[in-house]
């Protein structure tokens, strides 16, 4: 999977669709019908749609100063003195540059949407407009989980793009990608919406991608995906390129998701995510049969965390959530996205099936409580470790080991950063509170089941 060539040529069916959409047909000398376009032109063009949009898509250039690693001998004072080398004055640096794209969504305030990976760790961000002006931009906020970033420029006569509604998209809709591929300058490619709601690509934490065959290449990242009304429907972000080239499979973040993230970044400089307080799994045919329900898709509540908003709202283990705020929940990924894109204090209305009866439950997303604990707060045998509760909107489970101090008690036991403690003496643990309660009762040997690097292992704590 690559972050942001095949140009899509409209066939006769495509031309006919555009012609009908534009309002009529003309007859050729051979007697066949050809589509008419704007201004009565007999040949198809997207120019009248694209020309007003292009000024709103900008090129983004970034520069980042990074430390250049040196040979360990060069850091040895004795070595430097022996070879009469000058005293070391800090590590060497080099400048790294990259290119991408962005979309002006608020001309008055100079707000530009782009990808987080386009401006990641950048020391300097330069925006180049269609009219040739180059302007220094400031970072407003970034959200790594969705790969959305907002930057701002101070400039007059900016042109913004109107926002569409990505919830109304259908597979087969025409789409146009605008960006700055390979640093060539503004480039337009066309295609269709190939698929919607793509998840599980491993790109980011919250995935609901639009798939398109409009050519997207490196440098297109952060650019615009627009419909035939010239409305922004997505932010181009990645391509599938297993062989190293574009194979006509590109992905864009839906504009509705990008807009929700943008609003929080502009207001707070960050995304204030809350928690629901459940762990879930996809509804399978076998589970549907076991629950004696006709639903084919949904998210099954596997656990409700004590004291969470879910518990307070009355959610129970075994509930099958089929809708969230009126939108279908096809699986736990949809529920994860809904929670992750909701801000603290926002209410979510869940439609669920319990004991064969459909009902609605309103849950208020709450601000996370303290999630990080010092190991000795839980038990002296974990001294030196920093632990946190699992993200309740994800289905990972287990207490997460944030860090472990070298030579500490926890280090000696065998714990390492990024371990997940999933059970103690074969009893599953889902929170630091549960871990503390179990360890308090057991004063002798403890058997910790650890998930590390995709494998499970046991650690004996004496």
MOUR-V281522 format. One record per residue. RES is the residue in three letters. PHI is phi in whole degrees, -180 to 180 (999 if undefined). PSI is psi in whole degrees, -180 to 180 (999 if undefined). NEAR is the number of other C-alpha atoms within 12 Angstrom. Layout:
res->RES phi->PHI psi->PSI near->NEAR
res->RES phi->PHI psi->PSI near->NEAR
This chain:
res->UNK phi->999 psi->123 near->24
res->UNK phi->-114 psi->145 near->28
res->UNK phi->-76 psi->147 near->35
res->UNK phi->-58 psi->999 near->41
res->UNK phi->999 psi->104 near->26
res->UNK phi->-123 psi->117 near->20
res->UNK phi->-79 psi->133 near->22
res->UNK phi->-84 psi->121 near->23
res->UNK phi->-98 psi->128 near->21
res->UNK phi->-70 psi->125 near->23
res->UNK phi->-79 psi->-176 near->14
res->UNK phi->-60 psi->-40 near->16
res->UNK phi->-64 psi->-41 near->14
res->UNK phi->-65 psi->-42 near->23
res->UNK phi->-65 psi->-40 near->26
res->UNK phi->-63 psi->-40 near->25
res->UNK phi->-61 psi->-45 near->24
res->UNK phi->-66 psi->-41 near->29
res->UNK phi->-62 psi->-46 near->28
res->UNK phi->-63 psi->-39 near->20
res->UNK phi->-64 psi->-34 near->19
res->UNK phi->-80 psi->-14 near->28
res->UNK phi->116 psi->29 near->18
res->UNK phi->150 psi->179 near->22
res->UNK phi->-136 psi->162 near->26
res->UNK phi->-123 psi->163 near->23
res->UNK phi->-103 psi->132 near->13
res->UNK phi->-83 psi->174 near->13
res->UNK phi->-63 psi->-29 near->8
res->UNK phi->-80 psi->-4 near->8
res->UNK phi->93 psi->-8 near->9
res->UNK phi->-80 psi->161 near->12
res->UNK phi->-94 psi->137 near->19
res->UNK phi->-121 psi->149 near->30
res->UNK phi->-73 psi->144 near->30
res->UNK phi->-92 psi->158 near->26
res->UNK phi->-126 psi->-172 near->27
res->UNK phi->-56 psi->147 near->22
res->UNK phi->62 psi->20 near->14
res->UNK phi->72 psi->16 near->17
res->UNK phi->-74 psi->136 near->19
res->UNK phi->-79 psi->-11 near->22
res->UNK phi->-107 psi->139 near->23
res->UNK phi->-73 psi->149 near->30
res->UNK phi->-156 psi->147 near->25
res->UNK phi->-102 psi->5 near->32
res->UNK phi->-58 psi->-42 near->21
res->UNK phi->-67 psi->-23 near->18
res->UNK phi->-85 psi->-40 near->23
res->UNK phi->-79 psi->-38 near->31
res->UNK phi->-55 psi->-41 near->22
res->UNK phi->-71 psi->-20 near->21
res->UNK phi->-89 psi->-36 near->38
res->UNK phi->-53 psi->-41 near->41
res->UNK phi->-62 psi->-19 near->32
res->UNK phi->-85 psi->-10 near->42
res->UNK phi->-100 psi->125 near->51
res->UNK phi->-116 psi->159 near->52
res->UNK phi->-94 psi->140 near->49
res->UNK phi->-122 psi->126 near->50
res->UNK phi->-117 psi->134 near->36
res->UNK phi->-125 psi->153 near->31
res->UNK phi->-132 psi->139 near->24
res->UNK phi->-136 psi->131 near->22
res->UNK phi->-93 psi->124 near->19
res->UNK phi->-123 psi->149 near->16
res->UNK phi->-74 psi->134 near->13
res->UNK phi->-97 psi->119 near->13
res->UNK phi->-64 psi->141 near->14
res->UNK phi->-109 psi->162 near->14
res->UNK phi->-64 psi->137 near->12
res->UNK phi->-53 psi->-32 near->12
res->UNK phi->-64 psi->-32 near->16
res->UNK phi->-70 psi->-14 near->23
res->UNK phi->-94 psi->-5 near->20
res->UNK phi->-86 psi->116 near->17
res->UNK phi->-58 psi->-38 near->17
res->UNK phi->-64 psi->-43 near->16
res->UNK phi->-62 psi->-45 near->17
res->UNK phi->-65 psi->-38 near->17
res->UNK phi->-70 psi->-40 near->15
res->UNK phi->-61 psi->-40 near->13
res->UNK phi->-97 psi->13 near->13
res->UNK phi->57 psi->40 near->12
res->UNK phi->-85 psi->148 near->16
res->UNK phi->-64 psi->157 near->16
res->UNK phi->-60 psi->142 near->17
res->UNK phi->-73 psi->131 near->18
res->UNK phi->-121 psi->60 near->11
res->UNK phi->86 psi->164 near->13
res->UNK phi->-74 psi->158 near->17
res->UNK phi->-75 psi->151 near->16
res->UNK phi->-125 psi->153 near->14
res->UNK phi->-137 psi->157 near->13
res->UNK phi->-96 psi->130 near->17
res->UNK phi->-113 psi->130 near->20
res->UNK phi->-117 psi->151 near->23
res->UNK phi->-149 psi->162 near->32
res->UNK phi->-127 psi->150 near->42
res->UNK phi->-161 psi->-162 near->49
res->UNK phi->-135 psi->168 near->56
res->UNK phi->-155 psi->167 near->56
res->UNK phi->-130 psi->126 near->58
res->UNK phi->-77 psi->119 near->42
res->UNK phi->-112 psi->-13 near->39
res->UNK phi->-144 psi->97 near->30
res->UNK phi->-67 psi->-35 near->24
res->UNK phi->-66 psi->-41 near->17
res->UNK phi->-96 psi->-6 near->21
res->UNK phi->72 psi->30 near->33
res->UNK phi->-84 psi->129 near->37
res->UNK phi->-125 psi->130 near->52
res->UNK phi->-92 psi->140 near->58
res->UNK phi->-155 psi->-171 near->56
res->UNK phi->-92 psi->148 near->45
res->UNK phi->-62 psi->-39 near->39
res->UNK phi->-72 psi->-15 near->37
res->UNK phi->-72 psi->-37 near->47
res->UNK phi->-112 psi->12 near->43
res->UNK phi->-57 psi->124 near->31
res->UNK phi->62 psi->15 near->23
res->UNK phi->-70 psi->136 near->27
res->UNK phi->-86 psi->-27 near->21
res->UNK phi->-141 psi->134 near->26
res->UNK phi->-123 psi->121 near->35
res->UNK phi->-116 psi->126 near->34
res->UNK phi->-105 psi->128 near->43
res->UNK phi->-111 psi->123 near->35
res->UNK phi->-87 psi->169 near->36
res->UNK phi->-60 psi->-33 near->30
res->UNK phi->-82 psi->5 near->20
res->UNK phi->98 psi->-10 near->14
res->UNK phi->-69 psi->137 near->20
res->UNK phi->-112 psi->127 near->19
res->UNK phi->-132 psi->138 near->27
res->UNK phi->-75 psi->133 near->24
res->UNK phi->-110 psi->153 near->31
res->UNK phi->-109 psi->150 near->26
res->UNK phi->-80 psi->125 near->35
res->UNK phi->-91 psi->-44 near->32
res->UNK phi->178 psi->156 near->33
res->UNK phi->-134 psi->153 near->36
res->UNK phi->-132 psi->104 near->39
res->UNK phi->-64 psi->-34 near->26
res->UNK phi->-65 psi->-28 near->28
res->UNK phi->-114 psi->-5 near->37
res->UNK phi->65 psi->34 near->39
res->UNK phi->-109 psi->140 near->51
res->UNK phi->-138 psi->152 near->46
res->UNK phi->-125 psi->129 near->48
res->UNK phi->-123 psi->168 near->43
res->UNK phi->-140 psi->141 near->35
res->UNK phi->-126 psi->153 near->35
res->UNK phi->-104 psi->104 near->22
res->UNK phi->-156 psi->151 near->23
res->UNK phi->-96 psi->161 near->16
res->UNK phi->59 psi->37 near->19
res->UNK phi->-77 psi->155 near->32
res->UNK phi->-122 psi->130 near->28
res->UNK phi->-103 psi->163 near->31
res->UNK phi->-104 psi->138 near->38
res->UNK phi->-71 psi->145 near->28
res->UNK phi->-90 psi->134 near->30
res->UNK phi->-92 psi->-164 near->27
res->UNK phi->-126 psi->103 near->22
res->UNK phi->-69 psi->-16 near->32
res->UNK phi->-69 psi->-18 near->21
res->UNK phi->-94 psi->1 near->16
res->UNK phi->-68 psi->150 near->31
res->UNK phi->-131 psi->148 near->21
res->UNK phi->-62 psi->129 near->20
res->UNK phi->107 psi->-13 near->20
res->UNK phi->-63 psi->144 near->30
res->UNK phi->-72 psi->147 near->36
res->UNK phi->-143 psi->149 near->46
res->UNK phi->-128 psi->129 near->42
res->UNK phi->-104 psi->132 near->53
res->UNK phi->-126 psi->130 near->49
res->UNK phi->-171 psi->-158 near->48
res->UNK phi->-127 psi->65 near->41
res->UNK phi->-68 psi->134 near->34
res->UNK phi->56 psi->20 near->23
res->UNK phi->72 psi->16 near->24
res->UNK phi->-74 psi->-19 near->17
res->UNK phi->109 psi->178 near->27
res->UNK phi->-60 psi->131 near->36
res->UNK phi->-136 psi->140 near->33
res->UNK phi->-117 psi->130 near->35
res->UNK phi->-129 psi->156 near->37
res->UNK phi->-129 psi->159 near->36
res->UNK phi->-176 psi->-150 near->36
res->UNK phi->-131 psi->169 near->35
res->UNK phi->-79 psi->115 near->38
res->UNK phi->-86 psi->-32 near->25
res->UNK phi->-164 psi->161 near->25
res->UNK phi->-128 psi->155 near->28
res->UNK phi->67 psi->33 near->32
res->UNK phi->-69 psi->128 near->27
res->UNK phi->-134 psi->172 near->26
res->UNK phi->71 psi->24 near->17
res->UNK phi->-87 psi->-13 near->22
res->UNK phi->76 psi->19 near->17
res->UNK phi->-84 psi->-49 near->27
res->UNK phi->-145 psi->174 near->26
res->UNK phi->-72 psi->-32 near->27
res->UNK phi->-119 psi->108 near->36
res->UNK phi->-120 psi->130 near->37
res->UNK phi->-157 psi->52 near->40
res->UNK phi->-74 psi->149 near->44
res->UNK phi->-87 psi->129 near->43
res->UNK phi->-101 psi->134 near->43
res->UNK phi->-140 psi->154 near->49
res->UNK phi->-99 psi->6 near->38
res->UNK phi->-65 psi->129 near->44
res->UNK phi->-59 psi->123 near->46
res->UNK phi->-124 psi->126 near->51
res->UNK phi->-129 psi->168 near->45
res->UNK phi->-52 psi->130 near->35
res->UNK phi->105 psi->-22 near->42
res->UNK phi->-76 psi->-18 near->49
res->UNK phi->-54 psi->131 near->51
res->UNK phi->89 psi->-6 near->52
res->UNK phi->-81 psi->-176 near->58
res->UNK phi->-99 psi->139 near->58
res->UNK phi->-110 psi->120 near->59
res->UNK phi->-123 psi->159 near->49
res->UNK phi->-96 psi->-176 near->37
res->UNK phi->-78 psi->3 near->32
res->UNK phi->-98 psi->3 near->28
res->UNK phi->76 psi->23 near->33
res->UNK phi->-100 psi->145 near->33
res->UNK phi->-73 psi->124 near->43
res->UNK phi->-117 psi->-11 near->46
res->UNK phi->-168 psi->162 near->50
res->UNK phi->-110 psi->114 near->57
res->UNK phi->-62 psi->135 near->57
res->UNK phi->-137 psi->-29 near->54
res->UNK phi->-160 psi->163 near->43
res->UNK phi->-131 psi->155 near->36
res->UNK phi->-94 psi->116 near->30
res->UNK phi->-143 psi->67 near->22
res->UNK phi->-67 psi->-29 near->13
res->UNK phi->-95 psi->4 near->10
res->UNK phi->98 psi->-7 near->14
res->UNK phi->-129 psi->171 near->21
res->UNK phi->-73 psi->129 near->28
res->UNK phi->-116 psi->20 near->24
res->UNK phi->80 psi->20 near->28
res->UNK phi->-125 psi->101 near->35
res->UNK phi->-119 psi->160 near->48
res->UNK phi->-130 psi->142 near->50
res->UNK phi->-133 psi->146 near->55
res->UNK phi->-79 psi->126 near->48
res->UNK phi->-57 psi->141 near->42
res->UNK phi->-64 psi->-31 near->42
res->UNK phi->-65 psi->-39 near->28
res->UNK phi->-67 psi->-46 near->37
res->UNK phi->-61 psi->-39 near->46
res->UNK phi->-66 psi->-40 near->35
res->UNK phi->-65 psi->-42 near->30
res->UNK phi->-67 psi->-43 near->41
res->UNK phi->-59 psi->-43 near->38
res->UNK phi->-60 psi->-41 near->32
res->UNK phi->-72 psi->-38 near->27
res->UNK phi->-65 psi->-39 near->32
res->UNK phi->-68 psi->-40 near->29
res->UNK phi->-78 psi->-41 near->16
res->UNK phi->-116 psi->-14 near->18
res->UNK phi->81 psi->-2 near->20
res->UNK phi->-158 psi->171 near->25
res->UNK phi->-98 psi->122 near->33
res->UNK phi->-94 psi->90 near->31
res->UNK phi->-87 psi->142 near->32
res->UNK phi->-106 psi->-172 near->32
res->UNK phi->-127 psi->150 near->42
res->UNK phi->-96 psi->-44 near->49
res->UNK phi->100 psi->31 near->44
res->UNK phi->-134 psi->163 near->44
res->UNK phi->-120 psi->140 near->41
res->UNK phi->-134 psi->171 near->37
res->UNK phi->-145 psi->161 near->32
res->UNK phi->-67 psi->144 near->31
res->UNK phi->-77 psi->123 near->32
res->UNK phi->-106 psi->163 near->22
res->UNK phi->-55 psi->-36 near->17
res->UNK phi->-66 psi->-42 near->15
res->UNK phi->-68 psi->-40 near->24
res->UNK phi->-61 psi->-39 near->25
res->UNK phi->-68 psi->-40 near->14
res->UNK phi->-66 psi->-36 near->17
res->UNK phi->-84 psi->-5 near->22
res->UNK phi->57 psi->48 near->18
res->UNK phi->-124 psi->157 near->26
res->UNK phi->-92 psi->-11 near->22
res->UNK phi->-60 psi->139 near->32
res->UNK phi->-99 psi->-25 near->25
res->UNK phi->-135 psi->154 near->29
res->UNK phi->159 psi->-179 near->37
res->UNK phi->-119 psi->124 near->41
res->UNK phi->-91 psi->129 near->42
res->UNK phi->-74 psi->112 near->38
res->UNK phi->-91 psi->-25 near->29
res->UNK phi->-159 psi->143 near->32
res->UNK phi->-115 psi->121 near->31
res->UNK phi->-76 psi->129 near->34
res->UNK phi->-57 psi->136 near->24
res->UNK phi->79 psi->1 near->20
res->UNK phi->-83 psi->166 near->29
res->UNK phi->-57 psi->-35 near->34
res->UNK phi->-63 psi->-43 near->36
res->UNK phi->-65 psi->-42 near->26
res->UNK phi->-64 psi->-31 near->21
res->UNK phi->-83 psi->-10 near->26
res->UNK phi->97 psi->12 near->27
res->UNK phi->-65 psi->146 near->37
res->UNK phi->-131 psi->155 near->29
res->UNK phi->-59 psi->132 near->26
res->UNK phi->98 psi->-11 near->30
res->UNK phi->-62 psi->142 near->39
res->UNK phi->-112 psi->109 near->48
res->UNK phi->-85 psi->122 near->46
res->UNK phi->-111 psi->-21 near->36
res->UNK phi->-144 psi->151 near->32
res->UNK phi->-136 psi->119 near->31
res->UNK phi->53 psi->38 near->24
res->UNK phi->84 psi->-7 near->17
res->UNK phi->-98 psi->140 near->20
res->UNK phi->-61 psi->141 near->26
res->UNK phi->-106 psi->105 near->34
res->UNK phi->-80 psi->-23 near->30
res->UNK phi->-176 psi->-173 near->32
res->UNK phi->-65 psi->-26 near->39
res->UNK phi->-65 psi->-39 near->34
res->UNK phi->-64 psi->-43 near->37
res->UNK phi->-66 psi->-41 near->45
res->UNK phi->-58 psi->-44 near->39
res->UNK phi->-65 psi->-43 near->35
res->UNK phi->-61 psi->-45 near->38
res->UNK phi->-68 psi->-45 near->42
res->UNK phi->-66 psi->-25 near->38
res->UNK phi->-97 psi->4 near->37
res->UNK phi->-99 psi->138 near->34
res->UNK phi->-86 psi->162 near->30
res->UNK phi->-56 psi->133 near->24
res->UNK phi->91 psi->-8 near->19
res->UNK phi->-80 psi->145 near->24
res->UNK phi->-97 psi->135 near->25
res->UNK phi->-117 psi->130 near->32
res->UNK phi->-98 psi->116 near->30
res->UNK phi->-103 psi->133 near->36
res->UNK phi->-102 psi->127 near->29
res->UNK phi->-140 psi->163 near->35
res->UNK phi->-112 psi->124 near->33
res->UNK phi->-131 psi->121 near->26
res->UNK phi->54 psi->38 near->18
res->UNK phi->82 psi->-3 near->18
res->UNK phi->-108 psi->131 near->17
res->UNK phi->-84 psi->133 near->19
res->UNK phi->-149 psi->168 near->20
res->UNK phi->-116 psi->142 near->24
res->UNK phi->-133 psi->130 near->30
res->UNK phi->-98 psi->127 near->25
res->UNK phi->-123 psi->132 near->31
res->UNK phi->-96 psi->119 near->27
res->UNK phi->-66 psi->129 near->34
res->UNK phi->-108 psi->157 near->30
res->UNK phi->-71 psi->138 near->24
res->UNK phi->-61 psi->140 near->25
res->UNK phi->-77 psi->-177 near->23
res->UNK phi->-59 psi->122 near->15
res->UNK phi->-107 psi->-18 near->22
res->UNK phi->-106 psi->128 near->24
res->UNK phi->-127 psi->146 near->28
res->UNK phi->-74 psi->141 near->28
res->UNK phi->-56 psi->-39 near->33
res->UNK phi->-69 psi->-18 near->22
res->UNK phi->-66 psi->-28 near->23
res->UNK phi->-91 psi->-48 near->29
res->UNK phi->-167 psi->140 near->30
res->UNK phi->-57 psi->-25 near->21
res->UNK phi->-72 psi->-7 near->31
res->UNK phi->-111 psi->18 near->37
res->UNK phi->-57 psi->134 near->26
res->UNK phi->99 psi->-9 near->31
res->UNK phi->-103 psi->147 near->37
res->UNK phi->-110 psi->127 near->33
res->UNK phi->-122 psi->151 near->39
res->UNK phi->-142 psi->154 near->35
res->UNK phi->-67 psi->154 near->36
res->UNK phi->-69 psi->156 near->35
res->UNK phi->-68 psi->114 near->32
res->UNK phi->-70 psi->-13 near->42
res->UNK phi->-87 psi->-4 near->42
res->UNK phi->-112 psi->167 near->31
res->UNK phi->-107 psi->37 near->27
res->UNK phi->-90 psi->-46 near->28
res->UNK phi->74 psi->168 near->33
res->UNK phi->82 psi->153 near->36
res->UNK phi->-80 psi->128 near->40
res->UNK phi->-89 psi->131 near->38
res->UNK phi->-88 psi->108 near->36
res->UNK phi->-73 psi->-47 near->25
res->UNK phi->-157 psi->161 near->26
res->UNK phi->-139 psi->125 near->28
res->UNK phi->-73 psi->132 near->23
res->UNK phi->-57 psi->142 near->17
res->UNK phi->67 psi->10 near->15
res->UNK phi->-81 psi->175 near->22
res->UNK phi->-60 psi->-46 near->23
res->UNK phi->-63 psi->-36 near->34
res->UNK phi->-66 psi->-43 near->25
res->UNK phi->-64 psi->-37 near->21
res->UNK phi->-62 psi->-35 near->27
res->UNK phi->125 psi->3 near->31
res->UNK phi->-74 psi->146 near->39
res->UNK phi->-137 psi->159 near->31
res->UNK phi->-58 psi->141 near->26
res->UNK phi->78 psi->4 near->23
res->UNK phi->-66 psi->155 near->36
res->UNK phi->-124 psi->122 near->40
res->UNK phi->-86 psi->108 near->42
res->UNK phi->-100 psi->-17 near->34
res->UNK phi->-159 psi->155 near->31
res->UNK phi->-129 psi->124 near->34
res->UNK phi->49 psi->40 near->25
res->UNK phi->68 psi->19 near->17
res->UNK phi->-109 psi->123 near->20
res->UNK phi->-63 psi->140 near->23
res->UNK phi->-122 psi->136 near->31
res->UNK phi->-122 psi->2 near->36
res->UNK phi->-160 psi->162 near->42
res->UNK phi->-63 psi->-33 near->40
res->UNK phi->-62 psi->-45 near->28
res->UNK phi->-65 psi->-41 near->26
res->UNK phi->-60 psi->-43 near->36
res->UNK phi->-64 psi->-42 near->29
res->UNK phi->-63 psi->-42 near->19
res->UNK phi->-69 psi->-45 near->27
res->UNK phi->-67 psi->-28 near->31
res->UNK phi->-67 psi->-34 near->21
res->UNK phi->-81 psi->-25 near->16
res->UNK phi->-107 psi->110 near->19
res->UNK phi->-96 psi->-15 near->17
res->UNK phi->-97 psi->-133 near->14
res->UNK phi->-71 psi->142 near->18
res->UNK phi->-120 psi->137 near->26
res->UNK phi->-111 psi->107 near->26
res->UNK phi->-94 psi->129 near->35
res->UNK phi->-95 psi->118 near->28
res->UNK phi->-113 psi->137 near->33
res->UNK phi->-101 psi->121 near->26
res->UNK phi->-143 psi->123 near->22
res->UNK phi->56 psi->37 near->12
res->UNK phi->85 psi->2 near->11
res->UNK phi->-127 psi->157 near->12
res->UNK phi->-106 psi->142 near->17
res->UNK phi->-147 psi->164 near->21
res->UNK phi->-110 psi->142 near->24
res->UNK phi->-126 psi->129 near->29
res->UNK phi->-95 psi->123 near->20
res->UNK phi->-109 psi->121 near->26
res->UNK phi->-97 psi->999 near->19
